[in-house]
Amino acid sequence: MFAEDEARLLVEAGGSPELIARRVAGEPLEHVLGWAEFCGQRIVVTPGVFVPRRRTEFLARSAAGLARPGSVLLDLCCGSAAVATSLGTLLPGVSLHAVDIDPIAVACARRNLAPLGGHTYTGDLFAPLPADLRFDLIIANTPYVPTDEIGLMPPEAREHEAIMALDGGADGLDIQRRVVREAPDRLVPGGVILIESSEPQADALAAVFTEAGLLAAIHRCADLGAVVVSGR
Ligand SMILES: C[S@@+](CC[C@H](N)C(=O)[O-])C[C@H]1O[C@@H](n2cnc3c(N)ncnc32)[C@H](O)[C@@H]1O
């Protein structure tokens, strides 16, 4: 975003010296404003919560192409629940569920999902969900930055987003492996899981899907520099 656009948004938000000082000190613009634009919507994002990235719109749009009226959707590792919120707005009538391990993220997700009748849960991956709940679609943008690469991220991410929102372990795939292992038991027959990935990691993630008995496919969006791996 250009500096002029940031300045306009800060002025629209009141432009107080306190807001400007927070931005000058390096806090992400979205935390200062209290919202991020995602799929054309303003998503509430509170300090400390992962700022939804533009490339993740590809994950949301890929899911939108698969959902049907009445589909039961899970936004796993939901952060602000930007993905579930955009899907609930695009596809009225779907049933929305969102999980995050970070209570601060879940409180933020609840603010976005409550108007859509969505359900939020705090805990580790599938653990906090009702035991008998199954999904037509599981959508996950998990942490996937290799631990050694976190130090290379911009300070806005390193200093203002929780480490548990970023760190994917030695090769970046630690959490994704756990998600994929448990997903088949949580999908209805014919259900689909979609996970955001990256170009260097996509083949390895697709192999994890295959090992779990899922039919894997890699999808790319050149415009957003986004990669999604799906499993059916
Ligand atoms: C990369 S952020 C993505 C947030 C959101 N999906 C988005 O795209 O804006 C990853 C999220 O996963 C959550 N998380 C990390 N480990 C988790 C776990 N074991 N169970 C549930 N959520 C987890 C973090 O708290 C963080 O909010």
The ligand as a MOL file (V3000), in Angstrom:
LIG
                    3D

  0  0  0     0  0            999 V3000
M  V30 BEGIN CTAB
M  V30 COUNTS 27 29 0 0 0
M  V30 BEGIN ATOM
M  V30 1 C -0.8530 -18.1500 9.9090 0
M  V30 2 S -2.0610 -17.7680 11.1320 0 CHG=1
M  V30 3 C -3.4780 -17.7730 10.0740 0
M  V30 4 C -4.7140 -17.1600 10.6770 0
M  V30 5 C -5.8920 -17.1400 9.7020 0
M  V30 6 N -6.2120 -18.4700 9.2250 0
M  V30 7 C -5.6030 -16.2250 8.5470 0
M  V30 8 O -5.3670 -16.6930 7.4370 0
M  V30 9 O -5.6380 -14.9940 8.7460 0 CHG=-1
M  V30 10 C -2.1320 -19.3020 11.9890 0
M  V30 11 C -3.1020 -19.3810 13.1800 0
M  V30 12 O -3.0160 -20.7290 13.7130 0
M  V30 13 C -3.1750 -20.6900 15.1070 0
M  V30 14 N -2.6200 -21.9470 15.6380 0
M  V30 15 C -1.3030 -22.2850 15.7920 0
M  V30 16 N -1.2020 -23.5230 16.2910 0
M  V30 17 C -2.4820 -23.9930 16.4510 0
M  V30 18 C -3.0290 -25.2220 16.9220 0
M  V30 19 N -2.2330 -26.2290 17.3300 0
M  V30 20 N -4.3770 -25.3490 16.9680 0
M  V30 21 C -5.1800 -24.3370 16.5630 0
M  V30 22 N -4.7180 -23.1330 16.1100 0
M  V30 23 C -3.3850 -22.9780 16.0370 0
M  V30 24 C -2.4370 -19.4160 15.5100 0
M  V30 25 O -2.8680 -18.9700 16.7750 0
M  V30 26 C -2.7990 -18.4630 14.3510 0
M  V30 27 O -3.9460 -17.7040 14.6660 0
M  V30 END ATOM
M  V30 BEGIN BOND
M  V30 1 1 1 2
M  V30 2 1 2 3
M  V30 3 1 2 10
M  V30 4 1 3 4
M  V30 5 1 4 5
M  V30 6 1 5 6
M  V30 7 1 5 7
M  V30 8 2 7 8
M  V30 9 1 7 9
M  V30 10 1 10 11
M  V30 11 1 11 12
M  V30 12 1 11 26
M  V30 13 1 12 13
M  V30 14 1 13 14
M  V30 15 1 13 24
M  V30 16 1 14 15
M  V30 17 1 14 23
M  V30 18 2 15 16
M  V30 19 1 16 17
M  V30 20 1 17 18
M  V30 21 2 17 23
M  V30 22 1 18 19
M  V30 23 2 18 20
M  V30 24 1 20 21
M  V30 25 2 21 22
M  V30 26 1 22 23
M  V30 27 1 24 25
M  V30 28 1 24 26
M  V30 29 1 26 27
M  V30 END BOND
M  V30 END CTAB
M  END
